[in-house]
Amino acid sequence: VALLNHMVTGFYATGSYPKRMGTAHATLVPYQGFKASDRDVIIAVANDGLWKKLCIGLEWNDLLENEKYKLNINRVKYREELVTILSERFSQMKSEDIIEMLERVGVPCGPIQTIEEVLTHPQVQAREAMVEVNHPNVPNLKVPAFPVKFSETPTSVRYHPPLLGEHTEEVLLEIGYDQESIKQLKSKNII
């Protein structure tokens, strides 16, 4: 629920379901992914101060001075128009240039990475975010490790992802079925 904080709050406040918006944020603009000339980048302008920094950092004085875009409430109102303008401009730039210019002025941003890039990222490697487990069908299977690292009580992944039906009998016994009932379910191809 924490990841959906603004959506949950909006639902309780209005009773209406949030619309699908891809990477965009419903109440902040621009706060989404954009296509640069070489790859996608994510830009998180969470307030009017960051909007000003974005415009200054990219030397987009025309947007900075446009009254329609000074306040986030208006950027949300004119979302489609503004995102179209930003998309066109970002598409003409290299991602590393966008990121460098925005990081210099303190606007949160970064490349949208592929799964391979994420998995081979030095920080992912250093945090041992992926671990190898024994699996009966997949040699050297790598799975996500427990994400929190405790210095005094280390965690581990003890089991492989279960095979289809691997624990069915065990679960049924645990919830009260006896061996005869399980045998009948098997004979009827229910399990």
N, C-alpha and C positions, 0 to 999 in steps of 0.2 A: 504494500500500500504506500510506503514511503516514496517509491519511485513515481507514483501517480499522484503525489500530493496535490498539485494544482488542479488536476482533473477531478479528484475526489471532492475537494473543496468546492469546485465549480458545480459539480453534480448536486451536492447537498444544498448549495445556495440557490440553484435555479431549477433543479429537478430534470435538467436536460442532459442527455448524453454528449460527451465530447465527440467532435468529428475527427476522423483520421486525417492527420496532417503530415505524415512522413516524419522527417526530423524536426519540423517546425514546432515552436512553442505557441500555445493558444493565446497567451497574454503578453508575449514579449516579441518585439520585432526590431532588428533581425536577430533571430536566435534559431539557427538551423544550418543545414548543410548547403553548400553552394558548389557548383562545378567550376573549377579553375580550368585553365587550358590543358593541364596535364593530369589532374586528379581532383577528387572532391575534398573540400575542407569544411570544417564545422566552425561556426562563429557564434559566440555567445554574448550578445549585447543585452545585459540584464537590467540596465537602467539608463537614464538620460546622460549621465556622465560618461558611460562607456560609448554611447552613440557619438558624443562629441569627440572622444578620443579616436574612435574609428574614422570619423570624417577627417580629423586633423592628420592622423597617421597615414591615411591613404591620399591626402591632399585633395579631398573632395569637398571643397569649399561651397560649391553650389548646393550640395545636400545639407551641409552644416547650416547654411544661411536660409534654407527653405523652411518657412514657418510651419508648413504641414508636417514636417518630420522632427521638429525640435523635441516634442514630448512623446513618450511611448504610447500614450493613449491614442494619439493621432497616427503614429506609425502603425498601430494595430488597425485603426480605421482605414488607412490607405495601404494596408499590407500588400495587396496584389500589385498595385502600382509600384511601390517601393521595391518589392522583391524582384519585380521585372527589371527595374533599373539596376539593382545590385547584381542580379544574375548576369546581365549583359556585361557589366564592367568586370566582374570576377572572371567571366569566361575568357577575357582577353589577357588575363594575368597568369603567371606561373604560381602554383601553390606555395612554393618556398618563398617567393617574394611577398605574397599576401601575409603568410605567417610571420615572416621577419618584420614586416612593417607594423603589423598589429601587436606582436609581442613587445616591440620597442616602446609602444605607448601604453601597454598594459591591458590590451583587450584579449580575453580568453579565446583561444582558437587552436586549431591543430588539424593535421591531415586525418581524413577518414581512412583508416587502414584496412587492408584486406585481412582475412583470417590468418594467412601465412605471415604477414608482417607483424600481426599481434603476437602470434605464437613464437616468432623468432626475435622479438624485441628484447634487448639486453635486460630490461627491468623484469620482464616476464621470466627470463632465464634466471636472473639473480634471485628472484622470489620463489623459484621452484614452483611456479604456478601450474605446471603440468607434471604428472608423475606417471610412471609406467606400472601397469598391473598385469598380473598373469590372467590370461583369458583362454578358455578352452578352444575357441575358434579363431581368435585374432592374435597372432604373435606380436609381442611388444606393444600392446595397446596403450596409448597415452590418454589419460583422462584428466580433467581439472582437479587440482589438489584443493584441499580445504583452504579458503582464501585468507583466513586470519592466521597469523603466525604467533604462537605463544612461546616465549623463551624457556619457561619452566615446565610447560606441559605440551610438548609437541604433538601435533595431530598426524594422522596418516590415513591413506585410503587402503582399507583392508580387503575389500572385495571388488571383483569385476562387476560391471553392469550385468544383471541377471539375464539369463537366456529366457526365451519365451516359455512360460510354465515351469521354470526351474524350481520355484518355491511354492507352487500351488498346493501341493499336499501338505507341506509344513504349515502354510497359512490356514488351510481348512481345518487341520487338527487344532490349531491354536484358537480358532473361533468356535470350536465345539463339535465339528463333524467327527464321526468315528471312522475307523478303517473300512467298515462295511459300506457306509454311505459313500465314501470316496471311491470305493471299488465300483459301486453302481454308477456314479457319475462318469467314471472312466469308461465303463462298458457301453454307455449311451453316447459316448463322444462329446459329452458336455465339457469335460476337462481333458 
